[in-house]
Amino acid sequence: MKKEFRLDGNNFDDLEGFYIEIYKLMTLYEDWKPAHNLDALNDMLYSGFGEEAILIWKNSEKSKLDLGSEATIDFYKNKVKHGKPFNITWAKEKLEELQSEKGQTLFEILIEIFTDHPNIDLILE
């Protein structure tokens, strides 16, 4: 039987809040906490989360807005501003893509991360 997790978009309004909520759910019985970044989330799903699961993302439309273009532009601007260890050229390219309405939002990136894992069924509500 697949383990079921419920993520509620009403419990967060930014990427940091998302990390707090998702890690609370998925590392409930672990004595370690992953870093708060997209790579760490993806790594956790690959290495530490091999069992089949269903992730139900309630109020996902709110999250889609909260983690939309504006938040994503701020995300990349912050990477450019801080410089190393971030890849500035890459961040600038992503920023340009977003500003020309071609790039992925944080919400879309998160959806892609989850759907890249065949052991996780994502349900958006």
MIDRENMI-152348 format. One line per field, with one value per atom (N, C-alpha, C): residue number from 1; residue in three letters; x, y, z. Coordinates in steps of 0.2 Angstrom, whole numbers, always signed. Example, Ala and Ser with C-alpha at 12.3 -4.5 7.8 and 13.67 -1.06 7.14 Angstrom:
REM MIDRENMI-152348
seq [1:1:1:2:2:2]
type [ala:ala:ala:ser:ser:ser]
u [+66:+62:+66:+64:+68:+64]
v [-28:-22:-16:-11:-5:+0]
w [+39:+39:+39:+35:+36:+39]
This chain:
REM MIDRENMI-152348
seq [1:1:1:2:2:2:3:3:3:4:4:4:5:5:5:6:6:6:7:7:7:8:8:8:9:9:9:10:10:10:11:11:11:12:12:12:13:13:13:14:14:14:15:15:15:16:16:16:17:17:17:18:18:18:19:19:19:20:20:20:21:21:21:22:22:22:23:23:23:24:24:24:25:25:25:26:26:26:27:27:27:28:28:28:29:29:29:30:30:30:31:31:31:32:32:32:33:33:33:34:34:34:35:35:35:36:36:36:37:37:37:38:38:38:39:39:39:40:40:40:41:41:41:42:42:42:43:43:43:44:44:44:45:45:45:46:46:46:47:47:47:48:48:48:49:49:49:50:50:50:51:51:51:52:52:52:53:53:53:54:54:54:55:55:55:56:56:56:57:57:57:58:58:58:59:59:59:60:60:60:61:61:61:62:62:62:63:63:63:64:64:64:65:65:65:66:66:66:67:67:67:68:68:68:69:69:69:70:70:70:71:71:71:72:72:72:73:73:73:74:74:74:75:75:75:76:76:76:77:77:77:78:78:78:79:79:79:80:80:80:81:81:81:82:82:82:83:83:83:84:84:84:85:85:85:86:86:86:87:87:87:88:88:88:89:89:89:90:90:90:91:91:91:92:92:92:93:93:93:94:94:94:95:95:95:96:96:96:97:97:97:98:98:98:99:99:99:100:100:100:101:101:101:102:102:102:103:103:103:104:104:104:105:105:105:106:106:106:107:107:107:108:108:108:109:109:109:110:110:110:111:111:111:112:112:112:113:113:113:114:114:114:115:115:115:116:116:116:117:117:117:118:118:118:119:119:119:120:120:120:121:121:121:122:122:122:123:123:123:124:124:124:125:125:125]
type [met:met:met:lys:lys:lys:lys:lys:lys:glu:glu:glu:phe:phe:phe:arg:arg:arg:leu:leu:leu:asp:asp:asp:gly:gly:gly:asn:asn:asn:asn:asn:asn:phe:phe:phe:asp:asp:asp:asp:asp:asp:leu:leu:leu:glu:glu:glu:gly:gly:gly:phe:phe:phe:tyr:tyr:tyr:ile:ile:ile:glu:glu:glu:ile:ile:ile:tyr:tyr:tyr:lys:lys:lys:leu:leu:leu:met:met:met:thr:thr:thr:leu:leu:leu:tyr:tyr:tyr:glu:glu:glu:asp:asp:asp:trp:trp:trp:lys:lys:lys:pro:pro:pro:ala:ala:ala:his:his:his:asn:asn:asn:leu:leu:leu:asp:asp:asp:ala:ala:ala:leu:leu:leu:asn:asn:asn:asp:asp:asp:met:met:met:leu:leu:leu:tyr:tyr:tyr:ser:ser:ser:gly:gly:gly:phe:phe:phe:gly:gly:gly:glu:glu:glu:glu:glu:glu:ala:ala:ala:ile:ile:ile:leu:leu:leu:ile:ile:ile:trp:trp:trp:lys:lys:lys:asn:asn:asn:ser:ser:ser:glu:glu:glu:lys:lys:lys:ser:ser:ser:lys:lys:lys:leu:leu:leu:asp:asp:asp:leu:leu:leu:gly:gly:gly:ser:ser:ser:glu:glu:glu:ala:ala:ala:thr:thr:thr:ile:ile:ile:asp:asp:asp:phe:phe:phe:tyr:tyr:tyr:lys:lys:lys:asn:asn:asn:lys:lys:lys:val:val:val:lys:lys:lys:his:his:his:gly:gly:gly:lys:lys:lys:pro:pro:pro:phe:phe:phe:asn:asn:asn:ile:ile:ile:thr:thr:thr:trp:trp:trp:ala:ala:ala:lys:lys:lys:glu:glu:glu:lys:lys:lys:leu:leu:leu:glu:glu:glu:glu:glu:glu:leu:leu:leu:gln:gln:gln:ser:ser:ser:glu:glu:glu:lys:lys:lys:gly:gly:gly:gln:gln:gln:thr:thr:thr:leu:leu:leu:phe:phe:phe:glu:glu:glu:ile:ile:ile:leu:leu:leu:ile:ile:ile:glu:glu:glu:ile:ile:ile:phe:phe:phe:thr:thr:thr:asp:asp:asp:his:his:his:pro:pro:pro:asn:asn:asn:ile:ile:ile:asp:asp:asp:leu:leu:leu:ile:ile:ile:leu:leu:leu:glu:glu:glu]
u [+4:+0:+4:+2:+6:+5:+10:+10:+7:+3:-1:+2:+4:+6:+1:-1:-5:-1:+0:+3:-2:-3:-8:-5:-7:-4:-6:-11:-13:-8:-4:+1:+8:+8:+14:+13:+17:+16:+22:+28:+34:+38:+44:+48:+50:+53:+55:+50:+44:+38:+36:+37:+36:+41:+47:+52:+51:+49:+47:+42:+36:+30:+32:+35:+37:+41:+46:+51:+48:+43:+40:+36:+33:+29:+34:+39:+43:+49:+50:+56:+54:+47:+44:+48:+50:+54:+61:+64:+71:+74:+81:+84:+89:+88:+91:+86:+89:+85:+88:+85:+89:+89:+94:+95:+88:+87:+82:+83:+84:+85:+82:+81:+78:+82:+89:+93:+92:+92:+91:+85:+79:+73:+73:+76:+77:+81:+86:+91:+87:+83:+80:+75:+71:+66:+70:+76:+79:+82:+86:+90:+86:+83:+80:+73:+70:+62:+60:+63:+62:+55:+51:+45:+39:+34:+29:+25:+23:+19:+14:+9:+5:+5:+7:+7:+1:-3:-9:-8:-8:-6:-12:-15:-21:-20:-25:-24:-18:-17:-12:-12:-18:-19:-16:-17:-14:-7:-4:+3:+6:+2:+4:+5:+0:+1:+7:+7:+13:+20:+20:+27:+27:+24:+23:+29:+27:+32:+36:+32:+35:+40:+38:+42:+48:+47:+53:+58:+56:+60:+64:+61:+65:+70:+68:+72:+79:+78:+84:+88:+84:+88:+92:+90:+93:+100:+99:+105:+110:+108:+113:+116:+112:+114:+120:+119:+123:+130:+129:+135:+137:+143:+145:+142:+141:+142:+137:+133:+128:+131:+128:+130:+126:+130:+127:+124:+128:+126:+120:+119:+113:+107:+108:+103:+100:+105:+103:+99:+101:+98:+90:+90:+83:+79:+82:+78:+76:+80:+78:+72:+73:+67:+61:+61:+55:+52:+57:+54:+51:+53:+50:+45:+42:+37:+38:+44:+46:+49:+51:+54:+48:+51:+47:+46:+41:+40:+42:+43:+45:+40:+34:+28:+29:+31:+31:+38:+43:+49:+48:+44:+42:+38:+33:+29:+33:+38:+43:+47:+49:+53:+49:+43:+39:+37:+36:+33:+39:+45:+51:+53:+49:+50:+44:+45:+39:+36:+40:+37:+32:+32:+27:+22:+15:+10:+8:+8:+6:-1:-5:-12:-13:-15:-16:-23:-24:-31:-32]
v [-6:+0:+6:+11:+17:+22:+25:+29:+36:+39:+45:+51:+56:+63:+68:+73:+79:+85:+89:+95:+100:+105:+110:+117:+120:+126:+132:+131:+136:+137:+132:+132:+135:+138:+142:+146:+151:+156:+158:+154:+155:+149:+149:+143:+140:+145:+143:+139:+142:+138:+132:+131:+125:+120:+122:+117:+114:+119:+117:+112:+114:+109:+102:+102:+96:+91:+95:+91:+88:+92:+90:+83:+83:+77:+71:+73:+67:+65:+68:+66:+66:+64:+64:+59:+54:+49:+49:+54:+54:+59:+58:+62:+67:+68:+73:+77:+83:+88:+90:+89:+91:+99:+101:+108:+111:+117:+120:+123:+118:+120:+115:+116:+112:+106:+106:+100:+95:+98:+94:+90:+94:+91:+85:+86:+81:+75:+76:+71:+67:+70:+67:+62:+64:+60:+54:+55:+50:+45:+47:+43:+40:+45:+43:+42:+41:+41:+36:+30:+25:+22:+22:+19:+22:+19:+22:+26:+32:+36:+40:+43:+48:+54:+60:+66:+70:+72:+76:+83:+88:+95:+98:+100:+103:+111:+114:+122:+123:+119:+120:+126:+128:+134:+140:+140:+146:+145:+139:+138:+140:+139:+141:+149:+152:+160:+162:+159:+160:+159:+154:+152:+153:+158:+160:+164:+168:+172:+177:+181:+186:+182:+177:+174:+171:+168:+165:+170:+176:+181:+183:+184:+186:+181:+174:+169:+169:+170:+171:+177:+183:+189:+188:+185:+184:+180:+175:+171:+175:+180:+184:+189:+191:+196:+193:+187:+184:+181:+180:+177:+170:+169:+162:+160:+154:+148:+147:+152:+151:+152:+149:+150:+156:+162:+168:+168:+166:+165:+162:+156:+152:+155:+159:+162:+168:+171:+177:+174:+169:+166:+164:+161:+159:+165:+170:+177:+180:+180:+182:+178:+171:+167:+169:+170:+172:+178:+183:+190:+190:+185:+185:+179:+178:+173:+166:+164:+157:+152:+155:+151:+148:+143:+139:+143:+143:+146:+141:+143:+139:+133:+135:+130:+124:+127:+122:+118:+121:+117:+111:+113:+108:+103:+104:+99:+95:+97:+93:+89:+91:+87:+81:+82:+77:+72:+74:+70:+66:+68:+65:+58:+58:+52:+47:+42:+37:+34:+34:+31:+36:+42:+47:+49:+48:+50:+57:+62:+69:+70:+72:+74:+81:+86:+93:+94:+97:+99:+106]
w [+0:+0:+0:-4:-4:+2:+4:+10:+7:+11:+8:+12:+9:+12:+10:+14:+12:+14:+8:+9:+8:+12:+11:+10:+4:+2:+6:+10:+15:+21:+22:+27:+26:+19:+18:+12:+11:+6:+2:+3:+0:-1:-4:-5:+2:+6:+12:+16:+16:+20:+17:+10:+7:+9:+10:+12:+19:+23:+30:+30:+27:+27:+23:+18:+14:+18:+21:+25:+32:+35:+40:+39:+33:+31:+29:+25:+22:+26:+31:+36:+43:+44:+50:+55:+53:+57:+56:+53:+52:+57:+59:+63:+60:+54:+50:+46:+44:+40:+34:+28:+22:+21:+17:+16:+12:+13:+10:+3:-2:-9:-13:-20:-24:-26:-26:-26:-21:-15:-9:-9:-11:-11:-16:-22:-27:-25:-22:-19:-14:-9:-4:-7:-13:-16:-20:-22:-25:-21:-15:-11:-5:-2:+5:+5:-1:-1:-7:-6:-12:-12:-6:-6:-10:-13:-16:-12:-15:-10:-15:-12:-15:-11:-15:-12:-14:-10:-11:-9:-14:-13:-13:-7:-6:-7:-10:-11:-15:-20:-25:-29:-30:-34:-31:-24:-20:-21:-20:-21:-28:-33:-39:-40:-36:-36:-32:-26:-21:-24:-28:-31:-38:-40:-47:-50:-55:-58:-54:-50:-45:-40:-37:-32:-36:-42:-45:-48:-50:-52:-46:-40:-34:-32:-33:-32:-36:-42:-47:-46:-44:-43:-37:-32:-25:-27:-31:-33:-37:-41:-45:-40:-35:-30:-26:-23:-19:-22:-29:-32:-30:-30:-28:-21:-20:-25:-30:-31:-37:-44:-49:-56:-58:-58:-60:-67:-72:-79:-80:-76:-77:-74:-68:-65:-69:-72:-77:-83:-85:-91:-89:-83:-80:-79:-77:-76:-82:-87:-94:-97:-96:-98:-95:-88:-85:-87:-88:-90:-97:-101:-107:-108:-102:-101:-104:-104:-107:-101:-96:-91:-86:-82:-77:-71:-67:-61:-56:-50:-44:-43:-44:-44:-49:-55:-61:-60:-57:-56:-50:-45:-40:-43:-47:-50:-54:-58:-62:-58:-52:-48:-45:-43:-40:-46:-52:-57:-60:-59:-62:-57:-52:-48:-48:-52:-54:-47:-42:-36:-32:-34:-31:-36:-34:-37:-34:-38:-36:-38:-33:-35:-32:-37:-36:-34:-29:-27:-26]
